[in-house]
Amino acid sequence: MRILLTNDDGVYAPGIAALKHELESLGKVTLISPATEQSGVSHSITFLEPLVCKEIWDGDELHGIAVEGSPADCVKLGVSELIDEPVDLVVSGINGGLNAGINVLYSGTVAAAIEGAFFRLNSFAISLEWDPHADFATAAKIAIPLIQQVLEQKSGQPQLYNVNIPSAAVEAYRSGKMPQVRVVPMGVERYGEHYIKRQDPKGRDYFWATNDPPPKRTDHPTDLTCLADGHVTVTPLKFDLTDAGELEKMESWDLRIQ
């Protein structure tokens, strides 16, 4: 299996190194990721300037290819130009910080996986709860068997998956307890809308985004509620944003230009 590995934290991030090490048990891995951190860039792509690429070596071993662009650029360029044979699987991560709830829409990590899905390839976004001492090696050991199991059990059509791993699951795994996995929908509750207003030394106002308020807990399980309970979450996603139900209603409307 030919695997394209990318992220949004940059080519030197510890999360992608840990994931590469474990992914090599599934197939041939080509690492193509942004030259610098691209967190929160969502699905931006570069088309007003060239995409500069550079090979990154670790001694005599090729670590990967750094692209001066976005995560989506890396996948698009990797599948179209840089990998000389058909790609079977796209994996993005391991991100330092969860990509759950509405953060899915802002995430460069998830956008890279979505770009893989554009090419009709099975694609996974993998994220680990933020911790300054994050154990990416253990998170990778959790993620790889999950990827393998999903690929073995899914239907024939290529699919896009978002996987999130809380710190509690990593701690449980290290202690010999297998964390539980929940297949759940993405939470859509609003959160993180508050800003801190300050002034710079020249008296100009500026605003600093916070993560407050936290999302309200829903009665039904979502990625947000299950992560809060310490479970690993897997969410199938799709990039077609059409509201099929509303479209069906609107087909009978009499809309015209007056």
C-alpha positions in Angstrom: 0.0 0.0 0.0 1.3 3.4 -1.0 0.6 6.0 1.8 0.9 9.8 1.6 1.5 11.2 5.1 1.1 14.9 5.9 0.1 17.3 8.7 -0.4 21.0 9.5 2.2 21.3 12.2 5.2 21.2 9.8 7.7 18.7 8.5 9.7 18.7 11.7 6.8 18.1 14.1 7.1 15.2 16.5 3.6 14.0 15.7 4.3 13.2 12.1 7.6 11.5 12.9 5.8 9.2 15.4 3.0 8.4 12.9 5.5 7.8 10.1 7.3 5.2 12.2 4.1 3.2 12.9 2.6 3.7 9.4 5.5 1.9 7.8 4.0 -1.4 9.1 1.1 -0.8 6.7 2.9 0.1 3.6 5.4 2.5 1.8 5.1 5.9 3.4 6.0 9.2 1.6 6.0 12.2 3.9 5.0 15.5 2.3 4.2 18.3 4.7 4.3 22.0 5.1 7.7 23.6 5.7 6.3 25.6 8.6 3.3 25.3 10.9 0.0 25.8 9.2 -2.5 25.3 12.0 -5.9 26.8 11.4 -5.5 27.4 7.7 -8.4 25.2 6.9 -8.5 24.2 3.1 -6.5 27.1 1.7 -4.4 26.4 -1.4 -1.6 28.3 -3.0 -2.1 29.5 -6.6 -0.7 33.1 -6.7 2.9 32.0 -6.1 5.0 28.9 -6.7 5.1 26.0 -4.4 8.8 25.5 -3.4 9.7 21.9 -2.3 12.8 20.7 -0.5 13.9 17.2 0.5 14.6 16.8 4.2 17.2 14.2 5.2 17.9 12.6 8.5 21.5 11.5 8.0 21.4 9.1 5.0 17.6 8.6 5.3 15.0 10.8 3.5 12.7 12.1 6.2 10.3 13.7 3.7 9.5 16.6 1.4 8.9 20.1 2.8 6.4 22.2 0.8 6.2 26.0 1.3 2.4 25.8 1.2 -0.7 24.5 3.0 -1.6 21.0 4.1 -4.1 20.8 1.2 -1.3 21.9 -1.2 0.9 19.0 0.1 -1.7 16.4 -0.7 -2.7 18.0 -4.0 0.9 18.2 -5.1 1.9 14.8 -3.7 -0.9 12.9 -5.5 -0.6 14.9 -8.7 3.2 15.3 -9.1 5.6 14.1 -6.4 4.6 10.5 -5.9 5.4 8.5 -9.0 2.8 5.7 -8.5 -0.9 5.6 -7.4 -1.5 6.6 -3.8 -3.8 4.2 -1.9 -4.2 6.1 1.4 -3.8 9.6 2.8 -3.1 10.1 6.5 -2.8 13.6 8.1 -1.4 14.0 11.6 -0.7 13.5 14.4 -1.9 17.0 15.2 -1.0 18.5 18.5 -4.5 19.4 19.7 -7.9 17.9 19.1 -9.8 18.6 15.9 -13.4 18.0 17.0 -16.7 19.8 16.8 -16.8 22.9 14.6 -12.9 23.0 14.8 -13.1 20.4 12.0 -14.0 23.3 9.7 -10.9 25.4 10.6 -8.4 22.5 10.8 -5.5 22.3 8.4 -5.1 18.7 9.5 -8.6 17.7 8.5 -8.4 19.7 5.3 -5.4 17.7 4.2 -7.5 14.5 4.7 -10.4 16.1 2.8 -8.1 16.9 -0.1 -7.2 13.2 -0.2 -11.0 12.4 -0.3 -11.3 14.8 -3.3 -9.0 12.3 -5.1 -11.4 9.5 -4.0 -8.8 8.1 -1.7 -9.4 6.7 1.8 -8.2 9.4 4.1 -7.7 9.8 7.8 -7.1 12.9 10.0 -5.4 12.0 13.4 -5.3 14.4 16.3 -4.1 14.2 19.9 -5.3 16.3 22.8 -2.9 19.2 23.4 -0.3 18.6 26.1 3.2 20.2 26.3 4.6 16.7 27.0 2.3 14.9 24.5 3.1 11.3 24.0 2.8 11.0 20.2 4.5 7.6 20.1 1.7 6.0 22.1 -0.9 7.9 20.2 0.5 6.5 17.0 0.3 3.0 18.4 -3.4 3.7 19.1 -4.1 5.2 15.7 -2.5 2.6 13.4 -4.6 -0.4 14.5 -7.7 1.8 14.2 -6.8 2.7 10.6 -6.2 -0.9 9.8 -9.5 -2.1 11.3 -11.5 0.6 9.6 -9.9 -0.2 6.2 -10.7 -3.9 6.8 -14.4 -3.3 7.7 -15.4 -0.4 5.5 -17.4 -0.7 2.3 -15.7 -0.5 -1.1 -16.1 3.2 -1.6 -13.3 5.5 -0.5 -14.2 7.3 2.8 -12.9 10.2 4.9 -12.5 9.7 8.7 -11.6 12.0 11.6 -9.9 10.4 14.6 -9.3 12.1 17.9 -7.4 10.8 20.9 -7.8 12.3 24.3 -4.9 12.4 26.8 -6.9 10.0 29.1 -6.8 7.3 26.4 -3.0 7.6 26.0 -2.6 7.3 29.8 -4.9 4.3 29.9 -3.0 2.6 27.0 0.3 3.2 28.8 -1.1 1.5 32.0 -2.2 -1.5 30.0 -5.9 -0.7 29.8 -7.3 -0.5 26.3 -9.2 2.8 25.8 -12.7 2.6 24.4 -13.5 3.7 20.8 -16.7 5.6 20.0 -18.0 6.1 16.4 -19.9 9.3 16.8 -21.1 12.4 14.8 -19.3 15.7 14.8 -20.5 18.1 17.5 -21.9 21.4 16.0 -22.3 23.4 19.2 -20.8 26.9 19.2 -17.9 27.7 21.5 -14.7 29.7 21.7 -16.3 33.0 20.7 -14.8 35.2 23.4 -11.9 37.6 22.8 -9.7 39.5 25.2 -9.5 43.2 24.2 -6.2 45.0 25.0 -4.1 47.9 23.7 -0.7 47.8 22.2 2.1 50.3 23.3 0.8 52.8 20.6 -2.7 52.8 22.0 -4.3 50.7 19.3 -6.9 48.1 20.2 -6.3 44.5 19.5 -8.2 41.3 20.2 -6.9 37.9 21.3 -9.0 34.9 20.7 -9.7 32.5 23.6 -11.2 29.0 23.8 -14.0 30.3 26.0 -16.8 29.5 26.5 -16.4 25.7 26.2 -19.0 23.8 24.3 -22.2 22.9 26.1 -22.7 19.2 26.7 -25.4 17.7 24.6 -27.8 14.9 25.5 -26.7 12.9 22.5 -23.2 11.6 22.1 -20.8 13.5 19.8 -17.1 13.6 19.4 -16.9 16.4 22.0 -18.9 14.6 24.7 -17.1 11.3 24.1 -13.6 12.9 24.2 -14.6 14.6 27.4 -15.3 11.2 28.8 -11.9 9.9 27.8 -12.9 7.9 24.7 -11.1 7.8 21.3 -13.5 9.0 18.7 -13.9 8.1 15.0 -16.2 10.3 12.8 -16.9 9.6 9.1 -17.0 12.9 7.3 -18.0 14.1 3.8 -17.1 17.2 1.9 -20.4 17.6 0.0 -21.9 20.5 1.9 -25.3 20.3 0.0 -28.3 20.2 2.4 -30.1 17.4 0.6 -33.3 17.8 2.5 -33.6 21.5 1.9 -32.6 21.0 -1.8 -35.5 18.6 -2.3 -37.9 21.1 -0.8 -36.6 24.0 -2.9 -36.9 22.1 -6.2 -40.6 22.9 -6.2 -40.1 26.6 -5.5 -40.9 29.1 -8.2 -37.8 31.2 -8.3 -37.3 33.7 -11.1 -35.5 36.9 -11.9 -38.1 39.8 -11.9 
